[in-house]
Amino acid sequence: MPQNEYIEESIRRHGRRMDHAERKRKKEARKVHKDAAFAQKVHGLKAKLYNKKRHNEKIQMKKTLKMHDEKNAKQKTDDAVPEGAVPAYLLDREGQQRAKVLSNMLKQKRKEKAGKWNVPLPKVRGIAEDEMFRVVKTGKSKTKSWKRMVTKPTFVGDGFTRKPPKYERFIRPMALRYKKANVTHPELKATFQLPIIGVKKNPQSPMYTQLGVLTKGTIIEVNVAELGLVTTGGKVLWGKYAQITNNPENDGCINALLLV
């Protein structure tokens, strides 16, 4: 468990108190009055900063409300006017188009953007901290236990310099550091050994991402310059994401699938 997450750990183990939802609702209802009282009382530079923050919040709120109103709003358009003879009672009417179409288009674009990063392994097994780290005893009589040794493969960049051993909290063994991965291109059905540029996201925890831990399901960035991939605009690609599909600690190598 990372430091300072004792409250989250307690909630996971024992749950919340019975009246948590009611207390939360009341607190949110009181917040409006508290904010109003603070806005009247505050002055000086603090008031300027507070008013700027409220101004931005209001703009965002208005934009959101406008987007919701657009769903059923009717807009005038020339395209929907019928050609040919029109009855007298329809002469003053103009064509109308519901803005719902626009709203649906935006939703569709968002869906496409979200679907762009569909990964081969959407779910992975959770790894406990006891499995990920080994406690390293330090001190003259080996009573201190604040150091941890990472038991899984890791990636560290070329410019990495270790902290002095006395102050190093997380130890990443040299034998478990990887610099290359066997990456398979799903369309070409070919595998290439490519250098790793960095760790984009480890699904286990943001801390593991920061430490560069390589476990099954981790998204890594690899150098694809030697594959000669180009964008639609004609630019040469050199960095692309791939997802690790094996357990590197068991196999002694990293197998990954390129996200095309």
C-alpha contacts under 8 A as a table, 3 or more apart, distances in Angstrom:
res1	aa1	res2	aa2	distance
1	M	5	E	7.03
1	M	129	E	6.46
2	P	5	E	6.18
2	P	207	M	7.84
3	Q	6	Y	7.69
4	N	7	I	7.94
5	E	8	E	5.47
5	E	9	E	6.31
6	Y	9	E	5.03
6	Y	10	S	6.13
7	I	10	S	5.09
7	I	11	I	6.27
8	E	11	I	5.11
8	E	12	R	6.23
9	E	12	R	5.12
9	E	13	R	6.27
10	S	13	R	5.15
10	S	14	H	5.83
10	S	15	G	7.16
11	I	14	H	5.45
11	I	15	G	4.50
11	I	16	R	5.91
12	R	15	G	5.82
16	R	20	H	6.48
17	R	20	H	5.42
18	M	21	A	7.85
19	D	22	E	5.37
19	D	23	R	6.12
20	H	23	R	5.23
20	H	24	K	6.07
21	A	24	K	5.11
21	A	25	R	6.19
22	E	25	R	5.10
22	E	26	K	6.25
23	R	26	K	5.17
23	R	27	K	6.07
24	K	27	K	5.08
24	K	28	E	6.22
25	R	28	E	5.24
25	R	29	A	6.26
26	K	29	A	5.00
26	K	30	R	6.18
27	K	30	R	5.12
27	K	31	K	6.14
28	E	31	K	5.04
28	E	32	V	7.29
29	A	32	V	6.24
29	A	33	H	7.81
30	R	33	H	5.49
30	R	34	K	6.28
31	K	34	K	4.95
31	K	35	D	6.01
32	V	35	D	5.22
32	V	36	A	6.27
33	H	36	A	5.05
33	H	37	A	6.17
34	K	37	A	5.18
34	K	38	F	6.14
35	D	38	F	5.06
35	D	39	A	6.07
36	A	39	A	5.10
36	A	40	Q	6.39
37	A	40	Q	5.30
37	A	41	K	6.26
38	F	41	K	5.10
38	F	42	V	5.84
39	A	42	V	5.54
39	A	47	A	7.35
39	A	50	Y	7.69
39	A	51	N	7.98
42	V	46	K	6.75
42	V	47	A	5.32
43	H	46	K	6.17
43	H	47	A	4.68
43	H	48	K	7.70
44	G	47	A	5.37
44	G	48	K	6.68
45	L	48	K	5.08
45	L	49	L	6.33
46	K	49	L	5.24
46	K	50	Y	6.07
47	A	50	Y	5.02
47	A	51	N	5.99
48	K	51	N	5.26
48	K	52	K	6.20
49	L	52	K	5.18
49	L	53	K	6.25
50	Y	53	K	5.13
50	Y	54	R	6.25
51	N	54	R	5.06
51	N	55	H	6.00
52	K	55	H	5.02
52	K	56	N	6.34
53	K	56	N	5.29
53	K	57	E	6.30
54	R	57	E	4.98
54	R	58	K	6.14
55	H	58	K	5.21
55	H	59	I	6.32
56	N	59	I	5.14
56	N	60	Q	6.26
57	E	60	Q	5.15
57	E	61	M	6.17
58	K	61	M	4.95
58	K	62	K	6.12
59	I	62	K	5.17
59	I	63	K	6.23
60	Q	63	K	5.14
60	Q	64	T	6.27
61	M	64	T	5.12
61	M	65	L	6.20
62	K	65	L	5.08
62	K	66	K	6.02
63	K	66	K	5.07
63	K	67	M	6.23
64	T	67	M	5.15
64	T	68	H	6.43
65	L	68	H	5.13
65	L	69	D	6.16
66	K	69	D	4.99
66	K	70	E	6.10
67	M	70	E	5.16
67	M	71	K	6.94
67	M	103	S	7.79
68	H	71	K	5.61
69	D	72	N	6.21
69	D	73	A	6.32
70	E	73	A	4.92
70	E	99	A	5.74
70	E	100	K	6.84
70	E	103	S	7.25
71	K	98	R	7.66
71	K	99	A	5.68
71	K	100	K	4.49
71	K	103	S	6.04
72	N	98	R	6.44
72	N	99	A	6.35
72	N	100	K	6.01
73	A	98	R	6.00
73	A	99	A	5.67
73	A	100	K	7.53
74	K	96	Q	6.17
74	K	97	Q	5.71
74	K	98	R	4.64
74	K	99	A	6.07
75	Q	96	Q	5.48
75	Q	97	Q	5.21
75	Q	98	R	6.10
75	Q	99	A	6.58
76	K	94	E	6.52
76	K	95	G	5.77
76	K	96	Q	4.66
76	K	97	Q	6.29
77	T	80	A	6.33
77	T	81	V	7.83
77	T	94	E	7.06
77	T	95	G	5.23
77	T	96	Q	5.63
77	T	97	Q	6.49
78	D	81	V	5.75
78	D	94	E	7.04
78	D	95	G	5.82
79	D	95	G	6.83
80	A	94	E	7.81
80	A	95	G	4.54
80	A	96	Q	6.56
80	A	97	Q	7.56
81	V	94	E	6.29
81	V	95	G	4.84
82	P	86	V	7.66
83	E	86	V	7.89
86	V	90	L	6.43
86	V	91	L	6.53
87	P	90	L	5.51
87	P	91	L	6.66
88	A	91	L	5.36
89	Y	92	D	7.22
90	L	93	R	5.36
98	R	101	V	6.56
99	A	102	L	5.26
99	A	103	S	6.53
100	K	103	S	4.95
100	K	104	N	6.08
101	V	104	N	5.10
101	V	105	M	6.19
102	L	105	M	5.07
102	L	106	L	6.41
103	S	106	L	5.24
103	S	107	K	6.36
104	N	107	K	5.02
104	N	108	Q	6.08
105	M	108	Q	5.02
105	M	109	K	6.21
106	L	109	K	5.12
106	L	110	R	6.27
107	K	110	R	5.11
107	K	111	K	6.18
108	Q	111	K	5.02
108	Q	112	E	6.21
109	K	112	E	5.09
109	K	113	K	6.19
110	R	113	K	5.04
110	R	114	A	6.15
111	K	114	A	5.08
111	K	115	G	6.00
112	E	115	G	5.02
112	E	116	K	6.15
113	K	116	K	5.29
113	K	117	W	7.74
114	A	117	W	6.28
114	A	118	N	7.75
115	G	118	N	5.47
117	W	259	L	7.48
118	N	122	P	7.63
119	V	122	P	5.76
119	V	243	Q	7.25
119	V	259	L	7.01
120	P	243	Q	7.41
120	P	257	L	7.70
121	L	124	V	6.94
121	L	217	G	6.09
121	L	243	Q	7.82
121	L	245	T	7.35
122	P	217	G	7.77
123	K	217	G	7.66
124	V	203	P	7.82
124	V	216	K	7.03
124	V	217	G	6.25
126	G	204	Q	6.31
127	I	131	E	6.58
127	I	132	M	6.81
127	I	204	Q	6.86
128	A	131	E	5.36
128	A	132	M	6.39
129	E	132	M	4.89
129	E	133	F	5.82
130	D	133	F	5.52
130	D	134	R	6.66
131	E	134	R	7.48
131	E	151	T	7.39
132	M	150	V	6.02
132	M	151	T	5.55
132	M	152	K	6.32
133	F	148	R	5.71
133	F	149	M	5.38
133	F	150	V	4.77
133	F	151	T	5.68
134	R	148	R	5.49
134	R	149	M	5.03
134	R	150	V	6.56
134	R	151	T	6.77
135	V	145	S	6.31
135	V	146	W	7.41
135	V	147	K	6.14
135	V	148	R	4.83
135	V	149	M	6.44
136	V	145	S	5.96
136	V	146	W	7.34
136	V	147	K	5.24
136	V	148	R	5.53
136	V	149	M	6.57
137	K	142	K	5.17
137	K	143	T	6.46
137	K	144	K	5.61
137	K	145	S	4.72
137	K	146	W	7.52
137	K	147	K	7.00
138	T	141	S	7.61
138	T	142	K	4.71
138	T	143	T	6.46
138	T	144	K	5.10
138	T	145	S	6.25
138	T	147	K	7.59
139	G	142	K	4.76
139	G	143	T	6.17
139	G	144	K	5.79
140	K	143	T	7.70
142	K	145	S	7.80
146	W	169	R	6.89
147	K	168	E	7.35
147	K	169	R	4.70
147	K	170	F	6.17
147	K	171	I	7.65
148	R	169	R	6.12
148	R	170	F	5.02
148	R	171	I	6.21
149	M	170	F	5.76
149	M	171	I	4.64
149	M	172	R	6.26
149	M	173	P	7.58
150	V	153	P	7.88
150	V	170	F	6.81
150	V	171	I	6.07
150	V	172	R	5.42
150	V	173	P	7.26
151	T	172	R	7.91
151	T	176	L	7.98
152	K	176	L	6.90
152	K	213	V	6.59
152	K	214	L	6.93
152	K	215	T	7.25
152	K	249	E	5.99
153	P	176	L	4.63
153	P	177	R	5.71
153	P	178	Y	6.88
153	P	213	V	6.03
153	P	214	L	5.44
153	P	215	T	7.35
153	P	248	P	6.69
153	P	249	E	6.07
154	T	172	R	7.01
154	T	176	L	6.19
154	T	177	R	4.92
154	T	178	Y	6.25
154	T	211	L	7.44
154	T	212	G	5.29
154	T	213	V	4.31
154	T	214	L	5.25
155	F	177	R	5.46
155	F	178	Y	5.43
155	F	179	K	6.45
155	F	196	I	7.98
155	F	198	G	7.25
155	F	199	V	7.38
155	F	211	L	7.99
155	F	212	G	5.07
155	F	213	V	6.49
155	F	214	L	7.00
156	V	160	F	6.33
156	V	177	R	7.03
156	V	178	Y	7.86
156	V	179	K	7.87
156	V	198	G	7.84
156	V	212	G	6.49
157	G	160	F	5.45
157	G	197	I	7.47
157	G	198	G	7.23
162	R	165	P	7.82
162	R	168	E	7.75
163	K	167	Y	6.52
163	K	168	E	5.56
164	P	167	Y	5.68
164	P	168	E	6.26
165	P	168	E	5.13
168	E	171	I	6.69
172	R	176	L	7.33
172	R	177	R	7.51
173	P	176	L	5.54
173	P	177	R	6.84
174	M	177	R	5.40
178	Y	181	A	7.89
179	K	195	P	5.86
179	K	196	I	5.53
180	K	193	Q	6.46
180	K	194	L	5.52
180	K	195	P	4.32
180	K	196	I	5.38
180	K	254	I	7.49
181	A	193	Q	5.53
181	A	194	L	5.52
181	A	195	P	6.37
181	A	196	I	6.59
181	A	222	V	7.98
181	A	253	C	7.10
181	A	254	I	4.90
181	A	255	N	6.02
181	A	256	A	6.82
182	N	191	T	6.37
182	N	192	F	5.60
182	N	193	Q	4.44
182	N	194	L	6.43
182	N	253	C	7.72
182	N	254	I	5.94
182	N	255	N	4.80
182	N	256	A	6.07
183	V	191	T	5.43
183	V	192	F	5.30
183	V	193	Q	6.07
183	V	194	L	6.66
183	V	242	A	7.36
183	V	255	N	5.99
183	V	256	A	4.71
183	V	257	L	5.53
183	V	258	L	6.29
184	T	189	K	6.68
184	T	190	A	5.61
184	T	191	T	4.12
184	T	192	F	6.35
184	T	255	N	7.75
184	T	256	A	6.28
184	T	257	L	4.96
184	T	258	L	6.01
185	H	188	L	5.44
185	H	189	K	5.57
185	H	190	A	5.63
185	H	191	T	6.28
185	H	257	L	6.40
185	H	258	L	5.39
186	P	189	K	5.27
186	P	190	A	7.56
186	P	257	L	6.97
186	P	258	L	6.75
186	P	260	V	7.70
194	L	222	V	6.32
194	L	223	N	6.08
194	L	224	V	6.85
195	P	222	V	5.84
195	P	223	N	5.65
196	I	220	I	7.13
196	I	221	E	6.05
196	I	222	V	4.49
196	I	223	N	6.32
197	I	220	I	7.62
197	I	221	E	5.34
197	I	222	V	5.22
197	I	223	N	6.29
197	I	239	G	7.65
198	G	212	G	7.62
198	G	220	I	5.93
198	G	221	E	5.26
198	G	222	V	7.26
199	V	202	N	7.42
199	V	209	T	6.35
199	V	212	G	5.68
199	V	213	V	7.85
199	V	214	L	7.83
199	V	218	T	7.58
199	V	219	I	6.39
199	V	220	I	4.45
199	V	221	E	6.15
200	K	209	T	6.97
200	K	218	T	7.77
200	K	219	I	5.44
200	K	220	I	5.20
200	K	221	E	6.39
200	K	241	Y	7.93
201	K	206	P	7.38
201	K	209	T	5.42
201	K	218	T	5.92
201	K	219	I	5.17
201	K	220	I	7.02
202	N	205	S	6.16
202	N	206	P	6.73
202	N	208	Y	6.20
202	N	209	T	4.94
202	N	213	V	7.27
202	N	214	L	7.39
202	N	215	T	7.39
202	N	217	G	7.16
202	N	218	T	4.54
202	N	219	I	6.38
203	P	206	P	7.68
203	P	217	G	6.78
203	P	218	T	6.21
204	Q	208	Y	6.96
205	S	208	Y	5.35
205	S	209	T	6.67
206	P	209	T	4.99
206	P	210	Q	6.32
207	M	210	Q	5.03
207	M	211	L	6.25
208	Y	211	L	4.96
208	Y	212	G	6.02
208	Y	213	V	5.29
209	T	212	G	5.03
209	T	213	V	6.20
210	Q	213	V	7.89
214	L	218	T	6.19
214	L	244	I	7.86
214	L	248	P	7.29
215	T	218	T	5.73
215	T	244	I	7.16
215	T	246	N	7.93
215	T	247	N	6.21
215	T	248	P	6.67
215	T	249	E	7.94
216	K	244	I	5.37
216	K	245	T	5.61
216	K	246	N	5.52
216	K	247	N	5.31
216	K	248	P	7.44
217	G	243	Q	5.78
217	G	244	I	5.14
217	G	245	T	6.09
218	T	243	Q	5.63
218	T	244	I	5.47
219	I	241	Y	6.49
219	I	242	A	5.65
219	I	243	Q	4.52
219	I	244	I	6.56
220	I	241	Y	5.61
220	I	242	A	5.41
220	I	243	Q	6.20
220	I	244	I	7.46
221	E	239	G	6.31
221	E	240	K	5.47
221	E	241	Y	4.43
221	E	242	A	6.20
222	V	239	G	5.63
222	V	240	K	5.55
222	V	241	Y	6.20
222	V	242	A	6.98
223	N	226	E	7.86
223	N	238	W	5.30
223	N	239	G	4.79
223	N	240	K	6.64
224	V	227	L	5.42
224	V	228	G	7.20
224	V	229	L	7.23
224	V	237	L	6.78
224	V	238	W	4.82
224	V	239	G	5.76
224	V	240	K	6.55
225	A	228	G	5.67
225	A	229	L	7.16
225	A	236	V	7.48
225	A	237	L	6.30
225	A	238	W	4.31
225	A	239	G	7.34
228	G	236	V	6.75
228	G	237	L	7.26
229	L	236	V	5.99
229	L	237	L	5.49
229	L	238	W	7.76
230	V	233	G	7.81
230	V	234	G	5.65
230	V	235	K	5.34
230	V	236	V	4.37
230	V	237	L	5.37
231	T	234	G	5.21
231	T	235	K	5.31
231	T	236	V	6.47
231	T	237	L	6.75
232	T	235	K	7.51
237	L	240	K	7.48
240	K	258	L	7.51
240	K	259	L	7.51
241	Y	258	L	6.26
241	Y	259	L	5.75
242	A	256	A	5.90
242	A	257	L	5.28
242	A	258	L	4.17
242	A	259	L	5.19
243	Q	256	A	5.18
243	Q	257	L	5.35
243	Q	258	L	6.58
243	Q	259	L	7.11
244	I	254	I	6.81
244	I	255	N	5.79
244	I	256	A	4.13
244	I	257	L	6.53
245	T	255	N	5.91
245	T	256	A	5.31
245	T	257	L	6.83
246	N	251	D	7.67
246	N	254	I	6.86
246	N	255	N	5.85
246	N	256	A	7.43
247	N	250	N	5.61
247	N	251	D	6.40
247	N	254	I	7.66
248	P	251	D	5.14
248	P	252	G	5.44
248	P	253	C	5.33
248	P	254	I	5.25
248	P	255	N	7.66
249	E	252	G	5.79
249	E	253	C	7.78
251	D	254	I	7.69
